[in-house]
Amino acid sequence: MSESLPEAELEVLARLQEVGEAQASEIRQRLQPLRPLSHASVMTLLGRLQAKGLVTRRKAEVGKAFVFSPTRKAREAYRDVVGRLLERVFANDPVALVSSLFGAKQPTAEELARLEALVERLHEEEDEET
């Protein structure tokens, strides 16, 4: 994705990615500790994300609300953000990026197990390519 997403849009998209699909009220609730926003502001941000092709919406089964979902293009937006961060801040060194993450927040046992599984999978993929 060539355009950069504003921080507020990224935060809305991240909350939506966490749950897979949600109404604006649920997204607003999840944003509350980080960025308190009005319902109208959340709807505006969701509308912008929809216009960019990062979010879809459908009518909720009950009531007037819409249910929003991230699109496949949303994952590309995340890759773009991380890619720019990796290039600009960490000189394209992914190990430095990961190290800095764990300098900011110590990983839990579950996170370490997930990382170990990821490293194992990456080794397997590397072996398949050779």
C-alpha positions as CSV (number, residue, x, y, z in Angstrom):
1,M,0.0,0.0,0.0
2,S,1.6,3.2,-1.1
3,E,-0.1,5.6,1.2
4,S,0.6,5.8,4.8
5,L,-2.2,5.3,7.3
6,P,-2.7,7.9,10.0
7,E,-2.2,6.6,13.5
8,A,-5.9,6.8,14.4
9,E,-6.8,4.6,11.4
10,L,-4.1,2.1,12.3
11,E,-5.5,1.8,15.8
12,V,-9.0,1.3,14.6
13,L,-7.8,-1.3,12.1
14,A,-5.7,-3.1,14.8
15,R,-8.7,-3.4,17.1
16,L,-10.8,-4.7,14.3
17,Q,-8.1,-7.2,13.4
18,E,-8.1,-8.5,17.0
19,V,-11.7,-9.6,16.8
20,G,-12.2,-10.3,13.1
21,E,-15.4,-8.4,12.9
22,A,-17.2,-5.9,15.1
23,Q,-19.7,-3.1,15.3
24,A,-18.4,0.4,15.7
25,S,-19.5,0.5,19.4
26,E,-17.3,-2.5,20.2
27,I,-14.3,-1.0,18.4
28,R,-14.8,2.2,20.3
29,Q,-14.9,0.3,23.5
30,R,-11.6,-1.5,22.7
31,L,-10.0,1.8,21.8
32,Q,-11.1,3.5,25.0
33,P,-7.9,2.8,27.1
34,L,-5.6,3.9,24.3
35,R,-7.6,6.6,22.4
36,P,-11.0,7.7,23.7
37,L,-13.1,8.6,20.7
38,S,-16.7,9.5,20.1
39,H,-18.9,7.1,18.2
40,A,-19.0,9.6,15.3
41,S,-15.2,9.7,15.1
42,V,-15.0,5.9,15.0
43,M,-17.6,5.8,12.2
44,T,-15.6,8.4,10.3
45,L,-12.4,6.4,10.7
46,L,-14.2,3.2,9.6
47,G,-15.6,5.0,6.6
48,R,-12.1,6.2,5.6
49,L,-10.7,2.6,6.0
50,Q,-13.6,1.3,3.9
51,A,-12.9,3.9,1.2
52,K,-9.3,2.7,1.1
53,G,-10.5,-0.9,0.7
54,L,-9.2,-2.0,4.1
55,V,-12.6,-2.7,5.8
56,T,-15.9,-4.0,4.6
57,R,-19.2,-3.6,6.2
58,R,-22.5,-5.5,6.2
59,K,-25.8,-4.9,7.9
60,A,-26.1,-6.4,11.4
61,E,-28.7,-9.1,11.8
62,V,-30.5,-7.0,14.4
63,G,-30.9,-3.2,14.6
64,K,-29.5,-0.5,12.4
65,A,-25.8,-1.0,13.0
66,F,-23.2,-2.3,10.6
67,V,-20.7,-5.1,11.3
68,F,-17.2,-4.2,10.0
69,S,-14.5,-6.7,8.9
70,P,-10.9,-6.2,7.8
71,T,-10.1,-7.1,4.2
72,R,-7.1,-9.0,2.9
73,K,-5.7,-5.6,1.9
74,A,-5.5,-4.7,5.6
75,R,-2.8,-7.3,6.1
76,E,-0.8,-5.6,3.2
77,A,-1.2,-2.3,5.0
78,Y,0.4,-3.8,8.2
79,R,3.2,-5.3,6.2
80,D,3.9,-1.9,4.7
81,V,4.0,-0.2,8.1
82,V,6.3,-2.8,9.5
83,G,8.4,-2.8,6.4
84,R,8.9,1.0,6.6
85,L,9.7,0.7,10.3
86,L,12.2,-2.0,9.7
87,E,13.9,-0.1,6.9
88,R,13.9,3.4,8.5
89,V,14.5,2.6,12.1
90,F,16.3,-0.8,12.2
91,A,18.4,-0.6,9.0
92,N,16.5,-3.7,7.6
93,D,17.7,-5.8,10.6
94,P,14.7,-7.9,11.7
95,V,16.5,-9.3,14.7
96,A,17.1,-5.7,16.0
97,L,13.4,-5.0,15.6
98,V,12.4,-8.1,17.6
99,S,15.1,-7.4,20.2
100,S,13.7,-3.9,20.7
101,L,10.2,-5.2,21.1
102,F,11.3,-7.4,24.0
103,G,13.3,-4.6,25.5
104,A,10.1,-2.7,25.7
105,K,8.0,-5.6,27.0
106,Q,9.2,-8.9,28.4
107,P,7.6,-11.8,26.5
108,T,5.3,-14.2,28.3
109,A,5.8,-17.9,28.3
110,E,3.0,-18.2,25.7
111,E,4.6,-15.6,23.5
112,L,8.0,-17.4,23.7
113,A,6.4,-20.7,22.7
114,R,4.7,-19.0,19.7
115,L,8.0,-17.4,18.7
116,E,9.7,-20.8,19.0
117,A,7.0,-22.3,16.8
118,L,7.5,-19.5,14.3
119,V,11.3,-20.0,14.1
120,E,10.7,-23.8,13.7
121,R,8.3,-23.1,10.8
122,L,10.7,-20.7,9.2
123,H,13.5,-23.3,9.4
124,E,11.2,-25.8,7.7
125,E,10.3,-23.4,5.0
126,E,13.9,-22.7,4.4
127,D,14.7,-26.4,4.2
128,E,11.9,-26.9,1.6
129,E,13.4,-24.1,-0.6
130,T,16.8,-25.8,-0.7
